[in-house]
Amino acid sequence: MSDAQVFLVTGPTGAMGEAVVGKLAASGHRLMLAARNESRLKEIADSAAAPDQIATVVADTTKPLLARRAVSETIDRFGRIDGLIHLVGGFHVGPVMLSDLDAYTRMFQANLLSAVSATQAVLPQLADGGHLVYLSSVLAREPFPGFGAYAASKAALQAWVKSLAHEVKHRGVHANVVVMTMADTEEARAQRPHMDFEQATKPAAVADVVDFLVSPAAGGLFGVMVPVLGKFEFSTGLMAGPPGAPQLNRL
Ligand SMILES: NC(=O)c1ccc[n+]([C@@H]2O[C@H](COP(=O)([O-])OP(=O)(O)OC[C@H]3O[C@@H](n4cnc5c(N)ncnc54)[C@H](OP(=O)(O)O)[C@@H]3O)[C@@H](O)[C@H]2O)c1
């Protein structure tokens, strides 16, 4: 397989889309971008430098039929497909007693079942190895209060990808996850001025790791969860150190 590949990118219309699409296109990969929001899809495609490398399809790839159609369009346009970059996701915050079952259904639909649908469409078309990349959250393993539905759906995604990775590794298909925390975007900063965005994840840092995961240099990685957390840390009063010592995380 040459270094330049063809990927279906599902859900590039969110906060991570522009950085991931820009990086993969700059590396020479050809991309079919699939999402429901047509105008945003076009903006993302136009934001990357090489228009001949990027095509778009308006589709809800959480629907198996539409996911298969997006894969067919990828192969019609570029002649083959080498993998999936799955950016579809959803977010919910709310205490258990204020989150109804619909919130849980939406989280599992957006964060787990979307990945299943897109993967089932792409996998049968990967003849000679390939790459499947998913995005998750640090909260899957260490959830904050109020993040139960979101964290559980991302934890389910991670367990599912690990199982998938074992299924497909013998035919050279790599399934891996990038684990991040809140993306440091202008919009997120405007919505949450009280937060310390020095601890947020830069979209460009995630894009770099996605690009690495689809490269030959990541040939030994199957089913890994790659943390791209920047300067994120869980704060705890126990970090204070012994009496009289400075705070150990601020030396
Ligand atoms: N942004 C963050 O701070 C952050 C933090 C941790 C993890 N992540 C994860 O990183 C990935 C990318 O993040 P992001 O912020 O760029 O994306 P996002 O806003 O979570 O979702 C990306 C796109 O997914 C599509 N989508 C969402 N719910 C859907 C549904 N129920 N059915 C079909 N499509 C749906 C939407 O596209 P259309 O409406 O155009 O179809 C949306 O623009 C996601 O998996 C996200 O959970 C993000």
The ligand as a MOL file (V3000), in Angstrom:
LIG
                    3D

  0  0  0     0  0            999 V3000
M  V30 BEGIN CTAB
M  V30 COUNTS 48 52 0 0 0
M  V30 BEGIN ATOM
M  V30 1 N -14.9410 18.3970 20.5390 0
M  V30 2 C -14.5430 17.9410 21.7240 0
M  V30 3 O -14.3100 18.7090 22.6690 0
M  V30 4 C -14.3410 16.4590 21.9180 0
M  V30 5 C -13.8420 15.9770 23.1370 0
M  V30 6 C -13.6600 14.6090 23.3080 0
M  V30 7 C -13.9810 13.7370 22.2940 0
M  V30 8 N -14.4700 14.2280 21.1230 0 CHG=1
M  V30 9 C -14.8620 13.2920 20.0920 0
M  V30 10 O -14.1730 13.5640 18.8990 0
M  V30 11 C -15.0280 13.3030 17.7790 0
M  V30 12 C -15.1070 14.5600 16.9350 0
M  V30 13 O -15.5240 15.6200 17.7680 0
M  V30 14 P -16.2900 16.8870 17.1650 0
M  V30 15 O -16.4820 17.8250 18.3040 0
M  V30 16 O -15.6130 17.3190 15.9310 0 CHG=-1
M  V30 17 O -17.6120 16.2370 16.6740 0
M  V30 18 P -19.1120 16.2160 17.1750 0
M  V30 19 O -19.6610 17.5750 17.1210 0
M  V30 20 O -19.2060 15.4550 18.4440 0
M  V30 21 O -19.7830 15.3440 16.0130 0
M  V30 22 C -19.3080 15.3740 14.6780 0
M  V30 23 C -20.4670 15.2620 13.7200 0
M  V30 24 O -21.1740 14.0610 13.9630 0
M  V30 25 C -22.4640 14.1850 13.3650 0
M  V30 26 N -23.4570 13.6310 14.2900 0
M  V30 27 C -23.6170 13.9110 15.5990 0
M  V30 28 N -24.6440 13.1990 16.1120 0
M  V30 29 C -25.1270 12.4540 15.0950 0
M  V30 30 C -26.1830 11.5230 14.9920 0
M  V30 31 N -26.9550 11.2060 16.0390 0
M  V30 32 N -26.3940 10.9430 13.8050 0
M  V30 33 C -25.6250 11.2370 12.7450 0
M  V30 34 N -24.6080 12.1260 12.7890 0
M  V30 35 C -24.3760 12.7240 13.9380 0
M  V30 36 C -22.6940 15.6840 13.1390 0
M  V30 37 O -22.5740 15.9300 11.7370 0
M  V30 38 P -23.8200 16.2820 10.7840 0
M  V30 39 O -24.9010 16.8660 11.6240 0
M  V30 40 O -23.2590 17.2270 9.7810 0
M  V30 41 O -24.1750 14.9530 10.1810 0
M  V30 42 C -21.5040 16.3290 13.8490 0
M  V30 43 O -21.0490 17.5080 13.2240 0
M  V30 44 C -16.3720 12.8530 18.3630 0
M  V30 45 O -16.4130 11.4620 18.4440 0
M  V30 46 C -16.3340 13.4440 19.7470 0
M  V30 47 O -17.1420 12.7470 20.6820 0
M  V30 48 C -14.6430 15.5640 20.9100 0
M  V30 END ATOM
M  V30 BEGIN BOND
M  V30 1 1 1 2
M  V30 2 2 2 3
M  V30 3 1 2 4
M  V30 4 1 4 5
M  V30 5 2 4 48
M  V30 6 2 5 6
M  V30 7 1 6 7
M  V30 8 2 7 8
M  V30 9 1 8 9
M  V30 10 1 8 48
M  V30 11 1 9 10
M  V30 12 1 9 46
M  V30 13 1 10 11
M  V30 14 1 11 12
M  V30 15 1 11 44
M  V30 16 1 12 13
M  V30 17 1 13 14
M  V30 18 2 14 15
M  V30 19 1 14 16
M  V30 20 1 14 17
M  V30 21 1 17 18
M  V30 22 2 18 19
M  V30 23 1 18 20
M  V30 24 1 18 21
M  V30 25 1 21 22
M  V30 26 1 22 23
M  V30 27 1 23 24
M  V30 28 1 23 42
M  V30 29 1 24 25
M  V30 30 1 25 26
M  V30 31 1 25 36
M  V30 32 1 26 27
M  V30 33 1 26 35
M  V30 34 2 27 28
M  V30 35 1 28 29
M  V30 36 1 29 30
M  V30 37 2 29 35
M  V30 38 1 30 31
M  V30 39 2 30 32
M  V30 40 1 32 33
M  V30 41 2 33 34
M  V30 42 1 34 35
M  V30 43 1 36 37
M  V30 44 1 36 42
M  V30 45 1 37 38
M  V30 46 2 38 39
M  V30 47 1 38 40
M  V30 48 1 38 41
M  V30 49 1 42 43
M  V30 50 1 44 45
M  V30 51 1 44 46
M  V30 52 1 46 47
M  V30 END BOND
M  V30 END CTAB
M  END
